[in-house]
């Protein structure tokens, strides 16, 4: 840590040299990037690239060192950056304009820097004191002219300066042009713009030296660029094809249980951590089937009392079934036909059209009031049937397979096996099932419908590399998002890929690719009802993988969260704990894998709020308010509100973050 005597002098001199007495026309070139305009990840990048970021704007009143109410957003981002790099130390440097007494300005600048330091050390940021030092530079290092109001406003700022040179990113982008080709001296020569020409030698950060003969790539350059192109396209195939592989993984899980297409799997006594699914809960009777129309129209006959959906093999929405579907929860017959099928639909069916052969039917039902599942399961088995329309006059008995308590996996691969899953999905579905763009991407790396999938050693290596890169990318998007748009609150960790209220992941005509990746890496089952259910019905979801200080959740530690009263849920609120590895139920000795407000014996605080604990052991006296974690394992928490009320939607109710219990 730098002492305020020696450190202040050294830092002020350094600032004076780098950003101080420069010519008026150069003012602005040395301005640090503003934290408020950056994402959490971009703050880290700016500190590592530039060595400093700025807290500029109206965070202090004139002549005051009291922070304004707008400061938490900036402090939250700085604390997040420091949590990302635990070895990071920052000097907090106060700056003023040149108006007034020099000594006073130095003192005011230091008091403001100290106020920021104290805020970062306090709740909820809890940055260690030894990682921060405050100092005042006063008017010594302006970034704009003090002759105008605008310039003086820019000079009044607090900067966060990186103290550890080893954290600075070394070097920059190499110059990609060595020497441009000469212009032609022919009689009909064109004056070719320099930005059109390709030099004979180009230096790149990624591929090194690229060589050309008057624009013609050398054999070595051709090999480098095609290797790179295949890697890029394979990485894209993983990220953009993830939803296809995810559903293929689901069907493979059913097949491993012995289910054939159109058979039904059912969690007769609910699910637990032995069954690997993306973010399931342990309080619902799940029912699933791979409905296959490759041999003709299929009837989906459902009883009353179910809630569910039908998605196609591209993991795109086809229809809601049950309470939100055409039968409105009363039960009925749906007829699923391929778009090219000219079968006349008989009366009494809800017609559904599709572009794929395989489809995921997912249905849910709650247990009885006493937790009984036998009664609801019997009713489901009596009324649910998936069969060909051609057998409607003498419908076959449905095959049910109980998946409760079984060890099976429905999650797609995160290594090169992923690309085999894609190949199976292509082969099992007709041309036109998937978008031409993604099918073209698959084809460009050797994955084609109707052709053997036999990659050579080179492509196997590229598949391995691409899967590793894409898997890491998906995990970064999911657990360390750089997009502030996924967070419910500016000062909380709770987030969701549906913050933009689009099940198609669209905003202003653009596909938000990271939202799509986040959803399909973390969750499963797509329907419009998931994005914004009506007030008082359905459910809403929020996830966090970090505590209030920005640290990943660690199953060796104990955390608590407090929910203020009243909780805006018509029915109940639940927390499920999921593995950072599988995104499925965390493996512990608790079957529930989480906790909800219906748990017997759960107790409120004196003010009516609820505090819930997550840790390897139950805190004494709070056993019924506790969900078990696994030491040495990461985890994330999904909060679900069933029957969400208006305070959830208008954000007037704000849950706490997970707080580490020392």
C-alpha positions in Angstrom: 0.0 0.0 0.0 1.3 3.5 -0.8 1.6 5.9 2.1 -0.2 9.2 1.7 3.0 11.1 2.1 5.2 9.4 -0.4 2.4 8.0 -2.5 0.7 11.3 -3.0 3.8 13.0 -4.2 4.7 10.1 -6.6 1.2 9.8 -8.0 0.6 13.5 -8.5 4.0 13.9 -10.2 3.1 10.9 -12.4 -0.3 12.4 -13.3 1.3 15.8 -14.0 3.7 14.2 -16.5 1.1 12.0 -18.2 -2.0 14.2 -18.3 -1.1 17.5 -16.8 0.5 20.5 -18.6 -0.3 19.6 -22.2 -1.3 22.0 -24.9 -4.9 23.2 -25.0 -5.5 21.7 -28.4 -4.5 18.3 -26.9 -6.9 18.4 -24.0 -9.2 15.4 -24.1 -6.7 12.9 -25.6 -5.8 11.7 -22.1 -9.2 11.4 -20.6 -9.9 8.1 -18.8 -12.9 6.1 -19.8 -16.0 6.8 -17.7 -17.0 3.9 -15.5 -20.7 4.8 -15.9 -20.5 4.2 -19.6 -18.8 0.8 -19.3 -20.0 -2.7 -18.6 -18.5 -4.6 -15.6 -16.2 -6.5 -18.0 -15.3 -3.3 -19.9 -14.2 -1.7 -16.6 -11.7 -4.5 -16.1 -10.5 -4.2 -19.7 -10.1 -0.4 -19.4 -8.0 -0.7 -16.3 -5.8 -3.3 -17.8 -5.4 -1.4 -21.1 -5.3 2.2 -20.0 -4.3 1.8 -16.3 -7.2 4.0 -15.1 -10.9 4.8 -15.3 -12.9 7.8 -14.3 -15.8 8.6 -12.1 -17.0 11.8 -13.6 -20.3 13.6 -13.4 -22.4 15.0 -10.6 -21.3 12.7 -7.8 -20.5 15.5 -5.4 -22.1 18.9 -4.7 -20.0 22.0 -5.0 -17.3 22.1 -2.2 -18.7 18.9 -0.7 -17.2 15.5 -0.2 -20.5 13.7 0.4 -21.3 11.1 -2.3 -24.6 11.6 -4.2 -27.3 8.9 -4.5 -26.2 8.2 -8.1 -22.8 6.8 -7.0 -23.8 3.1 -6.2 -23.9 2.1 -9.9 -20.3 3.2 -10.4 -19.1 1.8 -7.1 -20.8 -1.5 -7.9 -18.9 -1.8 -11.2 -15.5 -0.9 -9.6 -16.1 -3.4 -6.9 -17.0 -6.0 -9.5 -13.8 -5.3 -11.4 -11.8 -5.8 -8.2 -13.6 -9.0 -7.5 -12.7 -10.3 -10.9 -9.0 -9.6 -10.3 -8.4 -10.3 -6.6 -4.8 -9.1 -6.9 -5.8 -5.7 -8.2 -5.0 -2.6 -6.1 -6.3 0.9 -7.0 -5.3 4.4 -6.2 -8.4 6.6 -5.9 -7.3 10.1 -7.1 -9.5 13.2 -6.6 -9.2 16.0 -9.2 -10.7 19.5 -9.3 -10.7 22.4 -11.6 -8.4 25.3 -11.1 -10.9 27.7 -9.6 -10.1 28.8 -6.1 -7.2 28.2 -3.7 -4.7 25.6 -4.8 -4.2 24.1 -1.3 -8.0 24.0 -0.7 -8.5 22.1 -4.0 -5.8 19.6 -3.1 -7.6 19.0 0.3 -11.0 18.8 -1.3 -9.8 16.3 -3.9 -8.3 14.1 -1.2 -11.5 14.2 0.9 -13.5 13.2 -2.1 -11.2 10.4 -2.9 -11.3 9.3 0.7 -15.1 9.3 0.6 -15.1 7.0 -2.4 -12.5 4.7 -0.7 -14.6 4.5 2.5 -17.8 3.7 0.5 -16.0 0.8 -1.3 -14.8 -0.6 2.0 -18.3 -0.5 3.5 -21.3 -2.6 2.8 -22.3 -3.9 0.3 -19.0 -3.7 -1.5 -16.6 -4.8 1.3 -13.3 -4.1 -0.6 -10.3 -4.8 1.6 -8.7 -1.6 2.9 -5.2 -2.7 1.8 -6.3 -2.7 -1.8 -7.3 1.0 -1.9 -5.4 4.2 -1.3 -6.9 7.7 -1.6 -5.1 10.8 -2.6 -5.8 14.3 -4.0 -4.3 15.8 -7.1 -6.4 18.9 -7.1 -6.0 20.9 -10.3 -2.6 19.6 -11.3 -3.7 17.1 -13.9 -6.5 18.6 -16.1 -8.0 16.7 -19.0 -9.6 19.8 -20.5 -9.2 23.5 -20.5 -10.3 25.3 -17.4 -11.4 28.4 -19.4 -14.9 27.0 -20.1 -17.7 25.6 -17.9 -17.6 22.4 -19.9 -13.9 22.0 -19.5 -14.0 22.6 -15.7 -16.8 20.0 -15.4 -14.6 17.4 -17.1 -11.7 18.2 -14.8 -13.8 17.7 -11.6 -13.6 13.9 -11.3 -12.3 11.0 -9.3 -10.0 8.5 -11.1 -9.3 4.9 -10.2 -5.6 4.2 -11.1 -4.2 0.7 -11.4 -1.2 0.3 -9.0 0.0 -3.1 -10.3 1.9 -2.8 -13.6 2.0 -6.5 -14.0 -1.8 -6.4 -14.5 -1.5 -4.1 -17.5 -2.0 -5.7 -20.8 1.3 -5.6 -22.7 1.6 -4.4 -26.2 -1.1 -3.4 -28.6 -2.4 -4.3 -32.0 0.3 -4.8 -34.5 0.4 -2.8 -37.6 -1.2 -4.9 -40.3 0.6 -3.2 -43.2 4.3 -3.4 -43.9 4.5 -1.7 -47.3 1.8 -1.0 -49.8 2.2 -2.2 -53.4 3.3 0.5 -55.8 0.8 2.1 -58.2 0.8 1.0 -61.8 2.6 3.1 -64.4 0.5 1.7 -67.3 -1.1 4.1 -69.8 -4.5 3.3 -68.4 -3.5 3.1 -64.8 -6.1 3.7 -62.1 -5.3 5.5 -59.0 -6.1 2.7 -56.6 -7.1 3.8 -53.1 -4.7 2.6 -50.5 -7.5 0.9 -48.5 -8.2 -1.4 -51.4 -4.7 -2.7 -51.8 -3.3 -5.8 -50.1 0.4 -5.5 -49.2 2.8 -8.4 -50.0 3.3 -9.0 -46.2 0.7 -8.4 -43.5 1.3 -8.9 -39.8 -1.6 -10.0 -37.6 -2.0 -10.7 -33.9 -3.8 -14.0 -34.5 -2.2 -15.6 -37.5 1.2 -14.0 -37.6 2.7 -13.1 -40.9 0.5 -13.4 -44.0 2.2 -13.3 -47.4 1.0 -12.5 -50.9 2.2 -12.1 -54.4 0.4 -9.0 -55.6 -2.7 -10.0 -53.7 -2.4 -13.7 -54.3 -2.0 -15.6 -51.0 0.9 -17.9 -50.5 0.3 -21.7 -49.8 1.2 -21.1 -46.1 -1.2 -18.2 -45.9 -3.9 -20.2 -47.5 -3.5 -23.0 -44.9 -3.4 -20.5 -42.0 -6.6 -18.8 -43.1 -8.5 -22.0 -43.8 -7.5 -23.4 -40.5 -8.7 -20.2 -38.9 -11.9 -20.1 -40.9 -12.7 -23.7 -39.9 -12.1 -22.9 -36.3 -14.2 -19.8 -36.4 -17.1 -21.6 -38.1 -16.9 -24.6 -35.8 -17.0 -22.2 -32.8 -20.0 -20.5 -34.4 -21.6 -23.9 -35.0 -21.4 -24.6 -31.3 -22.7 -21.3 -30.1 -25.5 -21.0 -32.7 -26.3 -24.7 -32.9 -26.4 -25.2 -29.2 -30.2 -25.2 -29.0 -30.3 -28.0 -31.7 -27.8 -30.1 -29.7 -29.6 -29.3 -26.5 -32.8 -30.9 -27.7 -30.9 -33.8 -29.3 -29.3 -34.3 -25.8 -32.8 -34.4 -24.3 -34.0 -37.1 -26.8 -30.8 -39.1 -26.2 -31.5 -39.1 -22.5 -35.0 -40.5 -23.2 -33.5 -43.1 -25.4 -31.0 -44.1 -22.7 -34.0 -44.7 -20.5 -35.4 -47.1 -23.1 -38.0 -44.7 -24.6 -38.7 -44.8 -28.3 -40.2 -41.8 -30.2 -43.8 -41.1 -29.1 -43.2 -43.0 -25.8 -43.8 -40.9 -22.6 -41.3 -40.5 -19.8 -42.6 -39.3 -16.5 -41.2 -38.3 -13.1 -43.7 -40.3 -11.0 -42.0 -39.4 -7.7 -40.4 -36.1 -8.9 -36.8 -35.5 -10.0 -33.6 -35.3 -8.0 -29.9 -34.7 -8.7 -29.4 -38.2 -10.1 -31.1 -37.1 -13.3 -29.2 -34.4 -15.2 -31.5 -31.8 -16.7 -31.0 -28.2 -17.3 -32.5 -26.2 -14.3 -35.4 -28.5 -13.4 -37.2 -28.2 -10.0 -38.0 -31.0 -7.5 -41.6 -30.0 -6.8 -43.1 -30.8 -10.3 -44.2 -33.9 -12.0 -42.5 -33.7 -15.4 -43.8 -35.5 -18.4 -41.9 -35.6 -21.8 -42.0 -37.2 -25.2 -40.2 -37.1 -28.5 -43.2 -36.7 -30.8 -42.0 -37.8 -34.3 -44.1 -37.0 -37.4 -41.7 -38.5 -40.0 -44.3 -41.3 -40.7 -47.4 -39.1 -40.7 -49.5 -36.9 -38.4 -49.4 -37.6 -34.7 -52.2 -37.1 -32.2 -51.3 -35.7 -28.8 -54.2 -36.4 -26.4 -53.9 -34.6 -23.1 -56.0 -34.8 -19.9 -57.2 -31.7 -18.0 -55.0 -30.0 -15.5 -51.6 -29.9 -17.3 -49.3 -27.1 -18.3 -46.9 -27.5 -21.1 -45.4 -26.7 -24.5 -44.3 -28.2 -27.8 -41.0 -27.2 -29.3 -39.6 -28.4 -32.6 -36.2 -29.9 -33.3 -34.7 -26.5 -33.9 -35.8 -25.7 -30.3 -38.3 -23.2 -31.6 -41.8 -22.7 -30.3 -44.7 -24.6 -31.9 -47.5 -24.3 -29.3 -48.5 -24.1 -25.7 -50.4 -27.2 -24.4 -52.7 -27.3 -21.5 -53.6 -24.3 -19.4 -52.1 -21.8 -21.8 -52.9 -23.8 -24.9 -55.9 -24.2 -27.1 -57.5 -26.6 -24.7 -57.3 -24.0 -21.9 -56.4 -26.7 -19.4 -59.6 -28.7 -20.0 -57.8 -31.4 -22.0 -58.2 -32.2 -25.7 -56.7 -33.6 -28.8 -53.9 -31.9 -30.8 -53.0 -33.0 -34.3 -49.4 -32.4 -35.3 -48.6 -32.4 -39.0 -45.5 -31.5 -41.1 -46.0 -28.4 -43.2 -45.9 -30.6 -46.4 -48.5 -33.0 -45.2 -51.8 -32.7 -47.1 -53.8 -34.8 -44.7 -57.4 -33.5 -44.1 -57.7 -32.6 -40.4 -60.8 -34.3 -38.9 -63.1 -32.3 -36.7 -62.3 -32.2 -33.0 -58.6 -31.6 -33.2 -56.4 -28.6 -32.5 -54.3 -28.4 -35.6 -50.5 -27.8 -35.2 -48.1 -27.4 -38.2 -44.4 -27.8 -38.1 -41.2 -27.8 -40.2 -39.4 -30.6 -38.4 -40.0 -34.3 -37.7 -38.9 -34.5 -34.0 -40.6 -32.4 -31.3 -40.3 -32.1 -27.6 -43.5 -32.4 -25.7 -43.0 -31.1 -22.1 -45.9 -31.2 -19.7 -46.0 -30.4 -16.0 -48.4 -31.0 -13.1 -48.1 -30.2 -9.4 -48.5 -32.9 -6.8 -51.7 -33.0 -4.6 -52.1 -30.6 -1.6 -50.4 -33.1 0.7 -47.5 -33.7 -1.7 -49.1 -36.9 -3.1 -48.0 -37.8 -6.6 -49.7 -41.1 -7.0 -53.1 -39.6 -7.7 -52.0 -37.0 -10.3 -49.8 -39.6 -12.0 -52.7 -42.0 -12.3 -54.8 -39.3 -13.9 -52.0 -38.4 -16.3 -51.6 -42.0 -17.4 -55.4 -42.4 -17.8 -55.7 -39.4 -20.1 -52.3 -38.9 -21.9 -51.6 -40.6 -25.2 -49.4 -39.9 -28.2 -50.3 -42.0 -31.3 -50.5 -41.8 -35.1 -53.7 -40.4 -36.6 -53.8 -43.6 -38.7 -54.5 -45.5 -35.5 -57.1 -43.1 -34.0 -59.9 -45.6 -34.5 -58.1 -48.2 -32.4 -55.6 -46.2 -30.5 -52.7 -48.1 -28.9 -52.0 -48.0 -25.2 -49.4 -45.5 -24.3 -46.0 -46.6 -23.1 -44.9 -44.8 -19.9 -41.4 -45.0 -18.5 -40.7 -43.7 -14.9 -37.6 -41.6 -14.8 -37.6 -40.7 -11.1 -34.5 -41.8 -9.3 -32.7 -42.8 -12.4 -29.2 -41.7 -13.4 -29.6 -40.3 -16.9 -28.3 -37.3 -18.8 -30.2 -34.9 -21.1 -27.5 -32.2 -21.4 -25.6 -31.7 -24.7 -21.8 -32.4 -24.8 -19.3 -29.7 -24.2 -16.5 -31.4 -26.1 -16.1 -32.6 -29.7 -19.0 -35.0 -29.2 -21.2 -32.0 -29.6 -20.7 -32.1 -33.4 -21.9 -35.7 -33.5 -25.1 -34.6 -31.8 -25.6 -32.0 -34.5 -25.1 -34.6 -37.2 -27.7 -36.9 -35.6 -30.2 -34.0 -35.4 -29.7 -33.2 -39.1 -30.2 -36.8 -40.2 -33.3 -37.2 -38.1 -35.1 -34.2 -39.6 -36.1 -33.1 -43.1 -34.4 -30.5 -45.3 -35.8 -27.2 -44.2 -36.0 -28.1 -40.5 -33.2 -25.7 -39.7 -32.3 -22.3 -41.0 -30.2 -22.3 -44.2 -27.6 -20.1 -42.4 -26.9 -22.6 -39.6 -27.1 -25.6 -42.0 -24.6 -23.8 -44.2 -22.3 -23.3 -41.2 -22.6 -27.0 -40.3 -21.9 -28.0 -43.9 -18.8 -25.7 -44.1 -17.1 -27.9 -41.4 -18.1 -31.2 -42.8 -21.5 -31.9 -41.1 -24.1 -32.7 -43.7 -27.4 -34.5 -43.7 -27.3 -38.0 -45.2 -23.5 -38.1 -45.4 -21.2 -40.0 -43.0 -19.7 -38.0 -40.2 -16.1 -39.1 -40.4 -13.8 -36.1 -39.6 -10.1 -36.5 -40.4 -7.4 -35.9 -37.8 -7.2 -32.2 -38.7 -10.9 -31.6 -38.3 -11.0 -33.6 -35.1 -8.4 -31.3 -33.7 -10.4 -28.2 -34.9 -13.6 -29.6 -33.3 -11.8 -30.1 -30.0 -10.4 -26.6 -30.0 -13.7 -25.0 -31.1 -15.7 -26.9 -28.5 -13.3 -25.8 -25.8 -13.4 -22.1 -26.9 -17.2 -22.1 -27.4 -17.9 -23.8 -24.1 -15.7 -21.3 -22.3 -17.5 -18.5 -24.2 -20.9 -19.8 -23.3 -19.9 -20.0 -19.6 -18.5 -16.5 -19.7 -21.8 -15.2 -21.2 -23.9 -17.1 -18.6 -21.9 -16.6 -15.4 -19.9 -13.3 -16.1 -22.1 -11.3 -18.5 -20.7 -8.0 -19.8 -24.2 -6.9 -20.8 -25.9 -4.7 -18.2 -29.2 -5.4 -20.0 -29.5 -8.9 -18.4 -29.6 -7.6 -14.8 -32.9 -6.8 -13.1 -31.4 -4.1 -10.9 -28.3 -1.9 -11.3 -27.1 -2.7 -7.8 -28.0 -6.4 -7.6 -26.6 -9.6 -9.1 -29.9 -11.1 -10.2 -30.1 -11.6 -14.0 -32.0 -13.3 -16.8 -31.7 -13.8 -20.6 -35.4 -12.7 -20.8 -34.9 -9.2 -19.5 -35.8 -7.9 -23.0 -39.1 -9.6 -22.9 -38.6 -11.6 -26.1 -38.7 -15.4 -26.4 -37.1 -14.8 -29.9 -34.3 -12.8 -28.2 -35.0 -9.8 -30.4 -34.6 -6.1 -29.6 -35.0 -3.3 -32.2 -34.9 -5.8 -35.0 -31.7 -7.4 -33.9 -31.1 -10.9 -32.5 -29.4 -10.6 -29.2 -27.1 -13.5 -29.6 -25.7 -13.5 -26.1 -29.2 -13.7 -24.6 -29.9 -16.7 -26.8 -26.6 -18.4 -25.8 -27.2 -17.7 -22.2 -30.7 -19.2 -22.2 -30.0 -22.4 -24.1 -26.8 -23.0 -22.2 -28.5 -22.6 -18.9 -32.1 -23.6 -19.4 -34.6 -25.5 -21.6 -38.1 -25.2 -23.1 -39.0 -22.1 -25.0 -42.4 -20.4 -25.0 -43.7 -16.8 -25.1 -45.2 -17.4 -21.7 -41.7 -17.6 -20.1 -40.8 -14.0 -20.9 -43.7 -12.0 -19.3 -46.6 -13.9 -17.8 -49.7 -12.1 -16.8 -49.7 -10.5 -13.3 -50.6 -13.2 -10.8 -50.1 -16.2 -13.0 -47.3 -18.3 -14.4 -43.8 -17.8 -13.0 -40.8 -15.6 -13.4 -37.1 -16.5 -13.0 -33.9 -14.8 -11.9 -30.5 -16.3 -11.6 -27.2 -15.5 -9.9 -23.9 -17.2 -9.7 -22.2 -14.6 -7.6 -22.5 -13.1 -4.1 -23.0 -9.4 -3.3 -19.3 -8.8 -3.7 -19.1 -10.3 -7.1 -17.4 -13.5 -6.1 -18.5 -16.9 -7.5 -20.7 -18.9 -5.1 -18.6 -21.6 -3.4 -20.3 -24.6 -1.8 -17.7 -24.6 1.0 -19.0 -21.3 2.3 -22.3 -20.2 3.8 -24.5 -17.4 2.4 -27.7 -15.8 3.3 -30.3 -13.8 1.5 -33.1 -11.7 2.9 -36.4 -11.2 1.0 -38.3 -8.1 2.2 -42.0 -8.4 2.9 -44.4 -8.7 1.3 -43.0 -11.1 -1.2 -44.8 -10.4 -4.5 -45.8 -14.0 -5.3 -49.5 -15.0 -5.3 -48.5 -18.7 -4.7 -45.0 -19.1 -3.4 -41.3 -18.3 -4.0 -38.6 -20.9 -4.4 -34.8 -21.2 -4.7 -33.2 -24.0 -6.6 -29.4 -24.7 -6.4 -27.7 -25.8 -9.6 -24.3 -27.1 -10.4 -21.9 -24.7 -12.0 -20.8 -27.7 -14.2 -24.0 -29.3 -15.3 -26.5 -26.5 -14.7 -28.6 -29.3 -13.2 -29.6 -29.9 -9.6 -26.7 -29.6 -7.2 -25.6 -33.0 -5.9 -26.0 -33.0 -2.1 -27.7 -35.2 0.6 -30.9 -33.1 0.3 -33.4 -34.5 -2.2 -35.1 -31.1 -2.6 -32.0 -29.4 -4.1 -33.4 -26.1 -2.8 -36.0 -24.5 -0.7 -39.4 -22.8 -1.1 -41.8 -20.8 1.0 -44.1 -23.8 1.4 -41.5 -25.8 3.3 -42.9 -26.9 6.7 -41.3 -25.0 9.6 -39.8 -22.2 7.6 -39.8 -19.1 9.8 -39.9 -15.4 9.1 -37.9 -12.6 10.7 -39.5 -10.3 13.3 -40.4 -7.8 10.5 -42.0 -10.4 8.4 -39.1 -10.8 5.9 -37.5 -14.1 5.3 -33.8 -15.0 5.5 -32.7 -18.1 3.7 -29.3 -19.8 4.2 -27.2 -21.7 1.7 -24.2 -23.6 2.9 -22.7 -27.0 3.7 -24.2 -27.1 7.2 -27.4 -25.7 8.6 -27.0 -22.6 10.9 -28.3 -23.5 14.3 -31.9 -22.5 14.8 -32.4 -22.0 11.0 -32.5 -25.6 9.8 -35.9 -25.1 8.1 -34.6 -22.0 6.3 -31.6 -23.7 4.8 -30.6 -25.4 1.6 -27.5 -27.6 1.4 -24.4 -26.9 -0.8 -21.5 -29.1 -1.7 -18.0 -28.2 -0.4 -15.5 -27.6 -3.2 -18.3 -27.2 -5.8 -19.5 -24.1 -7.5 -23.2 -23.5 -7.7 -25.8 -20.9 -8.9 -29.2 -20.0 -7.5 -32.4 -19.6 -9.4 -35.2 -17.7 -7.7 -38.7 -18.5 -9.0 -41.8 -16.5 -8.1 -45.0 -18.4 -8.8 -47.9 -16.0 -9.5 -45.7 -12.9 -9.6 -47.4 -9.7 -8.6 -47.0 -6.1 -9.8 -44.1 -5.1 -7.4 -42.0 -7.7 -9.2 -42.7 -6.2 -12.6 -42.3 -2.6 -11.7 -39.2 -3.4 -9.6 -40.6 -1.7 -6.5 -39.7 -4.9 -4.6 -36.0 -5.8 -4.6 -34.6 -9.0 -3.2 -31.3 -9.0 -1.5 -28.1 -10.4 -2.9 -26.4 -13.5 -1.4 -24.3 -12.3 1.5 -21.3 -14.3 2.7 -21.7 -15.4 6.3 -18.3 -15.2 8.0 
